[in-house]
Amino acid sequence: MSLAEAIKLKIYEIVEKTPDWFPICFSFYKNASNYLIDEGHPSQISYKDLFLQEYASGDTLTSGYIIGQFHALIVSQKAAFIAIAVPDEPLANSQREHNNYILKGIAQPFQAEFDGTSWGEDGTIEWDAQDPLAPNHPELALNRDVWRFPLEVGTCSPITLWVRFMDWGGWARWPYHSQYIYLFAAPKQLMIMKNSLHKFEW
């Protein structure tokens, strides 16, 4: 059984035990366009573009649950959420050289690389933790010389982001039509979750 399949089964088990989650999950999925982050700023983005973009889930319960969990971490400030400027919008995965050319202009102190393969993450983003411009957030106050997270470009499913979170403690999203990469990082929270089968308190 894949990690994605195991996560899906666990989510169904949690929701079955907590029926109040059913309407919450469906609401997060159905209203993803109405939830905004960085509202009023150039980096403003909806949950639909951040967590789904054009991806259409046949399993709205799983997607809604995951979006709700990320929402809870972001609004409670238990996750670092950072908008990082890039010079242009991403193109399709086949345009590897062009996307990497854009990423050369990413805001300091970040570095990013696009791979665009059909398996695994689309690329990576990293930065030197000692750089004066490095993000300052309690979730990133760990003893690491270099921070590195997976980069997902364009259309993406929430369960893919959840798998990246389980593997890396965070992820970065570069949606289509966006000149920002959005970094989500909650490695300390992931350590806590390991002991509770990946369930947050709402």
N, C-alpha and C positions, 0 to 999 in steps of 0.2 A: 504494500500500500504506500502510495506517495505521501509526502508531507501535506500537500494540498488536500488530498482525500481525507487524511487523518484530521486535519483542522476542520474540514467541513462536517465530519461526523461529530466532532467534539462540540461544535457550535450548535448543531441540532440537539445534542444531548442537553446543553446548557439551556437552550430556549424552551425545550420541552419541560424542564424542571422549573422554569421561571416564565410562565405564560405572559406576564406583563411585557416581556421582550418582543412578542410578536408584533404589536402595533408600532413599537419603537423602531424595529428593524425595517418594516415596510415604509414607515414615514421617512427615515433617513434615505432610503433608496429612491422613493418617489419624488422627494423634495430636494434632491441633491443640487439642483440648479439654483435653489433659493438660499442655500447656505453659502455665505461669502467669507473669505479670509482676506485680510488687508483691505477691507472695504474703504473706498475713497482714495486709495493710493494707486500709483501706476501698476503695482504688483497684484492688484485685486484679482482674486480667482474664486470660482465656485467649486463646491465639492464635486460637482459633476466633472469639471475639467481636471481637477486634482486627482480624483480617485477612479474615474471612469473614462472620461472624454467620450469617444463614440462607442465604447464597449457596451454591449447590451447583454445583461446577465439573465440567463434562464433561471437562475437561483437568486431571487431577490432577497430571500431571508439571509443567506450567507453574506451577500454583498452589503446589505443594510446593517447587519451586525458588525461587520468589520469597520465600515464607515463610522458607525456609532462609537466603537472603541477608539479609533484614531481621534474622533471629535472630542471624546472625554479627556484624552491625554493633552490635546492641544489647548482646550479652553481652561483646563486646570493648571496649565503651565508645567505639567510633568514631562513635557517633551520640548526639545528645542525645535522651533519651526522658523526657518530663515529663507527669505526670498533673495536669490543671487542673480544679479543682472548678467545677461549675455548679449552680444551685439545683434543677434538676429534670431528668427524662428527656426526650429528644426525642420529638416526635410525627411523623406521616407528613409527607412533603414538601409536601402540600397545606396543612398547618397553618403557613404561613410566619409569620404575625403572632405566633402563640403561641410558636414556636421562637425568634423574635427577642426576644420578651419574656423568655424564660428566659435568653437569652444576655446580656441587659443586666446580669445578676447574676453574670457570670463573674468568677473570682478575678483580682485585680490582678496585674500591670499589663496583662493581656490585654484585647483587644477582639475581638469576633467578630460576624459577620453571616451570616445564613442566606438563601440565595436559593431553593434548592429547585427549580431548573429541571430539565428532563429531559435537558439536555445540559451538558457541562462539569462543573466542581466544584459541590458543593452550597452552598458559601459560602467565607468566608475568615476567618483568625484573624491578628491582628497585635499588635505591642507596640513601644513606644519602647525602643530599645537603650540609651538613657542613663538610663532609669528605675532607681532604686535597687533595685527588686524584679525587674528583668529577669533572665532565666535566665543563669547563668554556666556556660558549658561551652566547651571549646576549639573545638568545631565552630561555635559562634556568635560566636567572637572575630574577626569580620571587620568591616571598616569600613562599617557600614551604620547609618543613622539610625533606620530602621524595618525590622523583620522582618515578613514576611508569608508565609503558607503557605495552601494550599487546605484546605478543611474538607470532609470526607466524612461524611455522617450515615446511620446505620442500616446496612442491608445493603450490602456492598461486595465487589468482587472484588479479589484480590491484584494482578492485572494493572493494574487501575485505579490502585491505590496506587503501582505501579511507574512507570506513566506520569506520575503526579503528581510522583514523585521525580525522574524524568528532566527534567521541565519546571521544577520549583521547588527541587529539592534537599531536599525534605521534604514532610510532609503532617500533617494533624490528623484524628483520627477521633473521632466522637461516636456510639458504638454505641447502638442501641435498649436500653432498660432500664438506662442508665448515667447517673450524675450526674457523670461525668468526661469531659473531652475529653483524648485522648492525642496529644501532639505528638511526632513523630519528625522529627529534622532532622540531615542529614549533608551539608551543602553542600560541604565540603572533600573528602569522600570521593567525591562525585559528580564533582568536577573530576579526581580521579585516575582514576576509572572511564572518563571520556570517551576516554582513550587506550588502553583495553583492551576496548572494545566491551562495557562494562557487566558485566565479570566480576570477582568478588572471588576472592581466595585463601581457601580454606576453612581 
